[in-house]
C-alpha cells in the first residue's frame, strides 16, 4: 500500500471513532428522556463495527486465493464470529455493552495473530490496537452512563 493510501486508511479509522465518542458523550449529557435513544445508537454502531471487523478477514482471505487451506479455514470461521458476538449484544441492552467490550478485545487479539499470518503491515496492527482502546473505553463509559442514568 502506498503512503497516501496508508494515511487515508489511518484517517478513516480514526474518523470511525467519532460516533463512538459523540454517542458516549451524549449518553452523559442528554436529558434522561432521550438517553435510551443514544444508548441504542451506540449499541447499534458497535454491532456494525464489530461485524465489519469480521468481514475484513473474508476480504483478506479471498484476496489471498486460499493458498494455505488451514489458515483460510480459520480466517473464514473467525470472520463470522464477531458478527455473532455483536448479535448476542442485543439480548440485554445494558449488558450488551460488556458483550461488545469482550468482542472488541477478542477481535483485536485474534486479528493480531491472523494478520501476522496474512503479512499485514505492522502499522495496521498498531492502528487496530489504538482504535480498539478507544472503542472499548467508549463502550465502558456508555455502559456506566446507561446504568447510572437510567
Secondary structure, DSSP 8 states (H G I E B T S, - for coil): --HHHHHHHHHHHHHTTHHHHHHHHHHHHS-HHHHHHHHHHHHHHHHHHHHHHHHHHHHHHHHTTT-SHHHHHHHHHHHHHHHHHHHHTTSSTTTHHHHHHHHHHHHHHHHHHHHHHHT--HHHHHHHHHHHHHHHHHHHHHHHHHHHH-
